Amino acid sequence: MGLLSVIIPLYNEAATIGRVLDAVYAAPLPPGVAREVVVIDDGSADGSADVVAAYAAARPALGVRLLRHAHNQGKGAALHTGIAAATGEYIVVQDADLEYDPADYAKLLQPVFKANADVVYGSRFVGGEPHRILFFWHSIGNKLLTFLSNAFNDLNLTDMETGAKLFRRELLQGLVLREKRFGFEPEVTAKMARVPGVRIYEVGVGYYGRTYAEGKKINWRDGLWALWCIARYGLFR
């Protein structure tokens, strides 16, 4: 493995995206692994794209790639654009809000080097890593969604909805993905689970969650849509 593609969907995170990029480039990687960073601005209205452009211009040697959507389409749509643009052997998803720490990339890569993993999920609920205590009903909803996803896809994940996911690029680019918002998580899980011979692993990662006052975007409607996606992609294949 020589190149890890870090794709960052970005929507109205001007206050944090600079620190996220600093953390991405500071994250330790195994010897011989380089990184490419692709930021997909999904029609931000707060100058987020300008922050990334200025960051890239001030550090041309890093080669930050900025792709832009003319209007907001959703996190899933931004990920579709980033997946298509990635060139590394593996792709890791990095949110732009500091809830997930890029320092955990080394953990996500361990199953790749030890077991030639195709997919690695970073679970917030195993491994004893720091995990900010926040919303009770969110935790119940997450457990329900993960349970149903596991049941439909014959998996035993502990955190299907995690934002820390790593994929073998050729497998991920080979999927036909349709969900443009937060339905990406159950859809990609269902479709990846059906890839013949796929090797899926899970490792514990830290989680530094935000409140809604701090900018959290996902809501109960997204949870209901995730339920529909689990049924849709689990039953109607």
C-alpha positions as CSV (number, residue, x, y, z in Angstrom):
1,M,0.0,0.0,0.0
2,G,1.5,3.3,-1.1
3,L,-1.3,6.0,-1.0
4,L,-4.2,6.7,1.3
5,S,-6.9,9.0,-0.1
6,V,-8.5,11.1,2.6
7,I,-11.8,12.5,1.4
8,I,-13.4,15.3,3.4
9,P,-17.1,16.3,2.8
10,L,-17.4,19.9,3.8
11,Y,-20.5,22.0,4.4
12,N,-20.5,25.2,6.5
13,E,-17.5,24.2,8.7
14,A,-15.3,27.3,8.2
15,A,-14.5,27.4,11.9
16,T,-13.0,23.9,12.0
17,I,-11.8,22.9,8.5
18,G,-8.4,24.5,8.9
19,R,-7.8,22.5,12.2
20,V,-9.1,19.4,10.5
21,L,-6.6,19.7,7.7
22,D,-3.8,20.4,10.2
23,A,-4.7,17.2,12.0
24,V,-5.0,15.2,8.8
25,Y,-1.5,16.1,7.7
26,A,-0.1,15.6,11.3
27,A,-1.7,12.1,11.6
28,P,1.0,9.4,11.8
29,L,0.9,6.8,9.0
30,P,2.7,3.5,8.7
31,P,6.1,3.6,6.9
32,G,5.7,3.8,3.1
33,V,2.2,5.2,3.2
34,A,1.6,8.6,1.7
35,R,-1.6,10.6,1.7
36,E,-3.7,12.6,-0.7
37,V,-6.4,14.9,0.6
38,V,-9.5,15.7,-1.4
39,V,-12.0,18.2,0.1
40,I,-15.4,18.4,-1.4
41,D,-17.2,21.6,-0.6
42,D,-21.0,21.0,-0.8
43,G,-22.2,24.5,-1.5
44,S,-21.1,26.0,1.7
45,A,-22.5,29.5,2.5
46,D,-20.0,30.5,5.2
47,G,-16.8,30.7,3.2
48,S,-15.6,27.2,4.0
49,A,-14.3,26.7,0.5
50,D,-12.3,29.9,0.7
51,V,-10.7,28.7,3.9
52,V,-9.6,25.5,2.1
53,A,-8.4,27.4,-1.0
54,A,-6.3,29.8,1.2
55,Y,-4.9,26.8,3.1
56,A,-3.9,25.1,-0.1
57,A,-2.4,28.2,-1.6
58,A,-0.3,28.8,1.5
59,R,1.0,25.2,1.5
60,P,1.3,24.2,-2.2
61,A,3.7,21.3,-1.4
62,L,0.8,19.5,0.4
63,G,-1.3,19.2,-2.8
64,V,-4.7,19.8,-1.2
65,R,-7.4,19.1,-3.8
66,L,-10.6,21.2,-3.5
67,L,-13.7,20.2,-5.4
68,R,-16.8,22.3,-5.3
69,H,-20.5,21.6,-5.7
70,A,-22.4,24.7,-7.0
71,H,-25.2,24.1,-4.5
72,N,-25.8,21.9,-1.4
73,Q,-26.6,18.3,-2.3
74,G,-25.9,16.4,0.9
75,K,-23.0,14.6,2.6
76,G,-23.6,11.5,0.5
77,A,-23.4,13.4,-2.7
78,A,-20.1,15.0,-1.6
79,L,-18.7,11.6,-0.8
80,H,-19.7,10.3,-4.2
81,T,-17.7,13.1,-5.8
82,G,-14.7,12.4,-3.5
83,I,-14.8,8.7,-4.1
84,A,-14.8,9.2,-7.9
85,A,-11.8,11.5,-7.6
86,A,-9.7,9.4,-5.2
87,T,-6.6,7.6,-6.6
88,G,-5.1,5.9,-3.5
89,E,-5.2,2.2,-2.8
90,Y,-7.5,2.9,0.1
91,I,-10.0,5.6,0.9
92,V,-10.7,7.0,4.4
93,V,-13.7,9.2,5.2
94,Q,-12.9,12.2,7.4
95,D,-15.7,14.6,8.6
96,A,-14.9,18.3,8.7
97,D,-16.1,18.9,12.2
98,L,-13.4,17.4,14.5
99,E,-15.7,14.7,15.9
100,Y,-13.3,12.1,14.6
101,D,-9.5,12.3,15.1
102,P,-7.2,11.7,12.1
103,A,-4.7,10.3,14.6
104,D,-6.8,7.1,14.4
105,Y,-5.9,6.4,10.8
106,A,-3.1,4.2,12.0
107,K,-5.7,2.1,13.9
108,L,-7.9,1.8,10.8
109,L,-4.9,0.7,8.8
110,Q,-3.8,-2.1,11.1
111,P,-6.2,-4.7,9.7
112,V,-5.1,-3.7,6.2
113,F,-1.5,-4.6,7.0
114,K,-2.2,-7.6,9.3
115,A,-5.1,-9.2,7.5
116,N,-5.4,-7.5,4.0
117,A,-8.7,-6.1,5.1
118,D,-11.0,-4.6,2.4
119,V,-13.1,-2.4,4.8
120,V,-12.5,-1.1,8.3
121,Y,-15.1,0.6,10.5
122,G,-14.0,2.8,13.3
123,S,-16.3,2.0,16.2
124,R,-17.1,4.6,18.9
125,F,-18.2,1.8,21.2
126,V,-15.3,-0.6,21.5
127,G,-11.7,-0.4,22.4
128,G,-11.8,2.0,25.4
129,E,-11.0,5.1,23.5
130,P,-12.3,8.6,24.6
131,H,-16.0,9.0,23.8
132,R,-17.8,12.3,24.7
133,I,-21.0,11.6,26.6
134,L,-24.0,13.3,24.9
135,F,-27.5,12.3,23.8
136,F,-29.2,9.2,25.3
137,W,-31.8,8.9,22.5
138,H,-29.1,9.3,19.8
139,S,-27.3,6.3,21.4
140,I,-30.5,4.3,21.4
141,G,-31.2,5.2,17.8
142,N,-27.6,4.3,16.8
143,K,-27.9,0.8,18.4
144,L,-31.3,0.2,16.7
145,L,-29.9,1.2,13.3
146,T,-26.8,-0.9,13.8
147,F,-28.9,-3.9,15.0
148,L,-31.2,-3.7,12.0
149,S,-28.4,-3.2,9.5
150,N,-26.6,-6.2,11.0
151,A,-29.8,-8.3,10.8
152,F,-30.4,-7.5,7.1
153,N,-26.8,-7.8,6.1
154,D,-25.6,-10.7,8.3
155,L,-22.9,-8.6,10.0
156,N,-21.9,-8.0,13.7
157,L,-20.8,-4.4,13.6
158,T,-21.1,-2.3,16.8
159,D,-21.3,1.1,15.0
160,M,-22.7,1.1,11.5
161,E,-23.3,4.8,11.6
162,T,-19.7,5.7,12.4
163,G,-18.1,8.5,10.3
164,A,-14.7,6.8,10.4
165,K,-14.6,4.3,7.6
166,L,-11.8,3.0,5.4
167,F,-12.3,1.1,2.1
168,R,-10.3,-0.5,-0.6
169,R,-10.7,2.1,-3.4
170,E,-11.4,-0.3,-6.2
171,L,-14.3,-2.0,-4.2
172,L,-15.8,1.3,-3.2
173,Q,-15.6,2.8,-6.7
174,G,-17.2,-0.4,-8.0
175,L,-20.4,0.2,-6.0
176,V,-23.4,2.1,-7.5
177,L,-24.2,4.5,-4.6
178,R,-27.4,6.6,-4.7
179,E,-28.0,8.1,-1.3
180,K,-27.1,11.8,-1.3
181,R,-27.6,12.6,2.4
182,F,-26.9,10.6,5.6
183,G,-28.4,7.5,3.9
184,F,-24.8,6.9,2.7
185,E,-23.9,4.9,5.8
186,P,-26.6,2.1,5.6
187,E,-26.4,2.0,1.8
188,V,-22.6,1.5,1.6
189,T,-22.7,-1.0,4.5
190,A,-25.4,-3.1,2.8
191,K,-23.8,-3.0,-0.6
192,M,-20.3,-3.7,0.6
193,A,-21.5,-6.6,2.7
194,R,-22.7,-8.3,-0.5
195,V,-19.3,-8.1,-2.3
196,P,-18.2,-11.7,-2.7
197,G,-15.3,-12.5,-0.3
198,V,-15.2,-9.0,1.2
199,R,-13.1,-8.8,4.5
200,I,-14.7,-6.3,6.9
201,Y,-13.0,-5.4,10.2
202,E,-13.8,-3.0,13.1
203,V,-11.5,-1.2,15.4
204,G,-12.1,1.2,18.3
205,V,-11.7,4.9,17.7
206,G,-12.2,8.1,19.8
207,Y,-15.2,10.3,19.4
208,Y,-15.4,14.0,20.2
209,G,-19.0,14.7,19.5
210,R,-20.7,18.0,19.2
211,T,-24.0,19.4,20.4
212,Y,-26.5,21.1,18.1
213,A,-25.4,24.4,19.5
214,E,-21.9,23.5,18.5
215,G,-22.9,22.8,14.9
216,K,-24.1,19.2,14.8
217,K,-26.3,18.6,11.7
218,I,-27.8,15.1,11.7
219,N,-31.4,15.0,13.1
220,W,-34.3,12.6,13.7
221,R,-35.5,12.8,10.1
222,D,-32.1,11.5,9.0
223,G,-32.6,8.6,11.4
224,L,-36.0,7.7,9.9
225,W,-34.5,7.9,6.4
226,A,-31.7,5.6,7.6
227,L,-34.4,3.1,8.7
228,W,-35.9,3.2,5.2
229,C,-32.4,2.8,3.6
230,I,-31.7,-0.3,5.7
231,A,-34.9,-1.9,4.5
232,R,-34.5,-0.7,1.0
233,Y,-31.0,-1.9,0.4
234,G,-31.3,-5.0,2.7
235,L,-34.5,-6.3,1.1
236,F,-34.7,-4.9,-2.4
237,R,-31.4,-5.8,-3.9
